[in-house]
Amino acid sequence: MPTRKDASEVSSDCRKWRKVFNALVELLGNQQAQLMTLVRERKLLEDRIKMQHRRWNSDTNGALKVQDMVHFLESTKLDFALGSKEREALLYKLKLDQADDELADFRGCPDIIPQKYSELEENKFAEARKTRKGLRSSNWNIGKSCKDAKKVQEEGTHLLEEEMKKLRLEYHMAMDCLRRSIGSDIYSCFLSNVVSIIPQVPSSETIYYHCGYIILSLLGGGQYLPVQINHSKLDGMIWEGYKSVHIKRMNIDQDKLFGDSRIC
């Protein structure tokens, strides 16, 4: 029969094995809890990594879009600047061509002015011939002939003044149009060229001073001339020449009229 000693040993072994089993159960429970914790942390980490990846992709795409927009804006600005420069160059070219055309037209004025002057002279001499014929037919006296000579001179002077006023008005209108269309800088350069051609008139002394007087009158007494031009020298030269030639022409006309009246 088993003894009491054997029973006590068996019960002692059972208690030991129970403790070991409980320890193993507790260890397995702890390990299972740790595994569950690790699984949850892994899940959280995976979600966080995915979220960061999506955010990085979004930021990258946004940066690329912004960069593309910046490139498009820069290219548009360059195209606009280039178009503005081309348009400005075209406008300056058109203004330069217009200024050249106006200058060419003005260079032709010395050819037109003698023609106008010759027409006025022909009209004046025609009036003088009519007056002389009237003097011969009616036998007027010398005093009345002098009055008629003065009247003829006044009529010729009046015709010249009317023609000057017409030319001055036309030229002022053309100059105003030119100054508004080409600007102040090109206009000053144009006037400098105009004044520079005055001494180049290939005519006699009478036509030279008469052309100078016409140009000075058309320029409004020099009010539009550039600052660097010597006004006093130019004015004195033109006005003195014009007055002397005009006085000589008046004396010649008076001598012709008086000679015809004496013959009658």
Contacts in CASP RR format, 6 or more apart in sequence:
PFRMAT RR
TARGET T0000
AUTHOR 0000-0000-0000
METHOD contacts of the structure
MODEL  1
MPTRKDASEVSSDCRKWRKVFNALVELLGNQQAQLMTLVRERKLLEDRIK
MQHRRWNSDTNGALKVQDMVHFLESTKLDFALGSKEREALLYKLKLDQAD
DELADFRGCPDIIPQKYSELEENKFAEARKTRKGLRSSNWNIGKSCKDAK
KVQEEGTHLLEEEMKKLRLEYHMAMDCLRRSIGSDIYSCFLSNVVSIIPQ
VPSSETIYYHCGYIILSLLGGGQYLPVQINHSKLDGMIWEGYKSVHIKRM
NIDQDKLFGDSRIC
95 181 0 8 1.000
95 182 0 8 1.000
95 183 0 8 1.000
95 186 0 8 1.000
96 186 0 8 1.000
98 178 0 8 1.000
98 181 0 8 1.000
98 182 0 8 1.000
99 178 0 8 1.000
99 182 0 8 1.000
99 186 0 8 1.000
99 189 0 8 1.000
99 190 0 8 1.000
102 174 0 8 1.000
102 178 0 8 1.000
102 190 0 8 1.000
103 190 0 8 1.000
103 193 0 8 1.000
103 194 0 8 1.000
106 194 0 8 1.000
106 197 0 8 1.000
107 197 0 8 1.000
109 211 0 8 1.000
109 214 0 8 1.000
109 215 0 8 1.000
110 197 0 8 1.000
110 201 0 8 1.000
110 203 0 8 1.000
110 207 0 8 1.000
110 211 0 8 1.000
113 207 0 8 1.000
113 210 0 8 1.000
113 211 0 8 1.000
113 214 0 8 1.000
114 203 0 8 1.000
114 207 0 8 1.000
114 211 0 8 1.000
116 163 0 8 1.000
116 167 0 8 1.000
117 207 0 8 1.000
117 210 0 8 1.000
120 156 0 8 1.000
120 159 0 8 1.000
120 160 0 8 1.000
120 163 0 8 1.000
123 156 0 8 1.000
123 159 0 8 1.000
124 152 0 8 1.000
124 155 0 8 1.000
124 156 0 8 1.000
124 159 0 8 1.000
124 253 0 8 1.000
127 152 0 8 1.000
127 155 0 8 1.000
127 156 0 8 1.000
128 152 0 8 1.000
128 253 0 8 1.000
128 256 0 8 1.000
128 257 0 8 1.000
131 148 0 8 1.000
131 149 0 8 1.000
131 152 0 8 1.000
131 257 0 8 1.000
132 257 0 8 1.000
132 260 0 8 1.000
132 261 0 8 1.000
134 140 0 8 1.000
135 145 0 8 1.000
135 148 0 8 1.000
135 260 0 8 1.000
135 261 0 8 1.000
135 264 0 8 1.000
136 260 0 8 1.000
136 264 0 8 1.000
139 264 0 8 1.000
140 148 0 8 1.000
140 261 0 8 1.000
140 264 0 8 1.000
142 258 0 8 1.000
142 261 0 8 1.000
142 262 0 8 1.000
145 257 0 8 1.000
145 258 0 8 1.000
145 260 0 8 1.000
145 261 0 8 1.000
145 264 0 8 1.000
146 258 0 8 1.000
146 261 0 8 1.000
148 257 0 8 1.000
149 253 0 8 1.000
149 254 0 8 1.000
149 257 0 8 1.000
149 258 0 8 1.000
149 261 0 8 1.000
152 253 0 8 1.000
152 257 0 8 1.000
153 250 0 8 1.000
153 253 0 8 1.000
153 254 0 8 1.000
164 214 0 8 1.000
164 217 0 8 1.000
167 214 0 8 1.000
167 217 0 8 1.000
167 218 0 8 1.000
168 217 0 8 1.000
168 218 0 8 1.000
168 220 0 8 1.000
171 218 0 8 1.000
171 219 0 8 1.000
172 218 0 8 1.000
172 220 0 8 1.000
175 218 0 8 1.000
175 219 0 8 1.000
175 224 0 8 1.000
178 187 0 8 1.000
178 190 0 8 1.000
179 187 0 8 1.000
179 224 0 8 1.000
182 190 0 8 1.000
188 226 0 8 1.000
191 219 0 8 1.000
191 224 0 8 1.000
191 225 0 8 1.000
191 226 0 8 1.000
192 226 0 8 1.000
192 228 0 8 1.000
192 229 0 8 1.000
194 215 0 8 1.000
194 219 0 8 1.000
195 215 0 8 1.000
195 225 0 8 1.000
195 229 0 8 1.000
195 234 0 8 1.000
198 211 0 8 1.000
198 212 0 8 1.000
198 215 0 8 1.000
198 234 0 8 1.000
198 238 0 8 1.000
201 207 0 8 1.000
201 208 0 8 1.000
201 211 0 8 1.000
201 212 0 8 1.000
203 211 0 8 1.000
205 241 0 8 1.000
205 245 0 8 1.000
206 245 0 8 1.000
206 249 0 8 1.000
209 238 0 8 1.000
209 241 0 8 1.000
209 242 0 8 1.000
209 244 0 8 1.000
209 245 0 8 1.000
210 242 0 8 1.000
210 245 0 8 1.000
212 238 0 8 1.000
212 242 0 8 1.000
213 238 0 8 1.000
213 239 0 8 1.000
213 242 0 8 1.000
215 238 0 8 1.000
216 222 0 8 1.000
216 234 0 8 1.000
216 235 0 8 1.000
216 238 0 8 1.000
216 239 0 8 1.000
219 225 0 8 1.000
221 235 0 8 1.000
222 231 0 8 1.000
222 235 0 8 1.000
225 231 0 8 1.000
END
